[in-house]
Amino acid sequence: MNKVILTSLLVTFTAACGSGDKPVKTVSEWIDTPEGLSEHTKWCADSVERRLTPSCMNAVDAEAKIKMASMMENTMNTGTIPIK
């Protein structure tokens, strides 16, 4: 009985996390090739369900890391912290 429940939960979780036929880009892949990142994060923001997918979580994380790196670079070059 426990195996049936566990298997059902695993199948449900796997199906819910699937991204269809498109492979999920990792954070590193988004950072290395950020083309389309902004559009993807905007698309993710349109739906709570989308925000919880691995694809959207990775895109949001990559966008934050890219922005932080840019801020750090600006700080190193100017000696001030940009506030926007």
Buried (B, 14 or more C-beta within 10 A) or exposed (E): EEEEEEEEEEEEEEEEEEEEEEEBBBBEBBBEEBEEBEEBBEBBEEEEEBBEBEBBBBBBBBBEBBEEEEBEEEEEEEEEEEEE
